[in-house]
Amino acid sequence: MLALCSMLRVVLIALAAPNSGALKLNSYEASHKTSSQLSRRDIFTGVTAAAGAATPFLTPLTPAVRAAAKPEVSYELTIPQPELLAGIAAAPVRSIIVTGANSGVGLAGAKLLTAAGHRVTLACRTQEKADAAAAKCMAYAATPGDKFYSARRAGGVAVGAVCDLASLASVRAFAASVKDGPLDTLVLNAGLAHGQTDKEPFRTADGFEETVGVNHLGHFLLANLLAPTLARSGNGPRLVSTASPVHDPNSGGGDVGAPAGLGSLTGMAKEGAGFTMVDGGPYDPDKAYKDSKLCNMLFMAEAARRYAGKFTVNAFSPGLIADPDGFFRNQNRAFATVFNTITQVAGVGESNEFGGSGLAYMATDASVAGATGGWYDSAPVGKHRLSKHAPSVEAQNVDEQKLLWTLSSQLVGI
């Protein structure tokens, strides 16, 4: 009952003063707050407790749920949503591959890119999912526009293809099928997080713990197989990775539960393909997801260095999107539905459309041309913008970047 009251308190304040200073989402005040001066952490404490009250059988929160409660950081650059959308149709037409494009942010981004006249390959786990998603993209491109995105450019094409990142054989087959074609942008977007009550790890076809296997290793192989194809592009080739602020233990999501941390990568180094956790510890689905996002950031930095002069490499976050049919599909559905609604009402969540606009921006916009090794976070929370700033301290560890690359290469056989 107390949790339900917390929810009502937060939601009522949010509804009563959405455009005033009453709900201080951009503050991070440690003490002496009145009921009209809630910090972002207060809001997330209230809404997550409320979601728990509404769903008595919910699993514990994934780290992504609390990601928006992070403290303020210094931004090198901030891009509001209108600017994310403004240049998509004006940019030179690009050939783009997006993994995980059958739902969530990947599908939203693919729809925008198709409507803006680009050639998009939707790489998904099955042909059925890929074809259905491609049809949605073509249907969206055929409309005259909507309130979210009104621009249209003729010639956009969306096609579906199979790329199951939980199978290295599938990744290799997909790469072989597209390596001789044009490729200007490769977006490593697919991702998963398992339910927090899972006691044993799920495994990929090659025996990897599935969270790191899909989120990092499958993408690692794909990026390396397609690097020569990407490097041949004369259209400012780009590699983009969808990451998360939970890679950083100092972020609002990263400081809940066990923090991301790969240690000396003992699990990968000593256990090989059968590793359970990268650091060699016991299975923790919460930490496995955080670690996979840290792997994404370490990979991004090392790839930017290795492929300098050939193509750019950057990472971005689509924000907190508790879509029960998207990223939250492996969480308790009742919880995901309730939490998604509450975060939207409280103004701390993002939408698939925003995440898709960030993806499309990173894939095409002229302002990103030449920029490499950057982290574009969805911050400040709930403000519908990307902000470039430094990643976590561990993500900047050059020795760790190199070691992860070496061990990942051994595991995927390149």
Secondary structure by P-SEA (a helix, b strand, c coil): caaaaaaaaaaaaaaacccccccccccccccccccccccaaaaaaaaaaaaaaacccccccccccccccccbbbbcccccccccccccccccccbbbbccccccaaaaaaaaaaaabbbbbbbcccaaaaaaaaaaaaaaaaccccccccccccbbbbbbbbbccccaaaaaaaaaacccccccbbbccccccccccccbbbbcccccccccccccaaaaaaaaaaaaaaaacccccbbbbbccccccccccccccccccccccccccccccccccccccccccaaaaaaaaaaaaaaaaaaaaaaaccccccbbbbcccccccccccccccaaaaaaaaaaaaaacccccaaaaaaaaaaaacccccccccccccccccccccbbbbbbcccccccaaaaaaaaaaaaaaacc
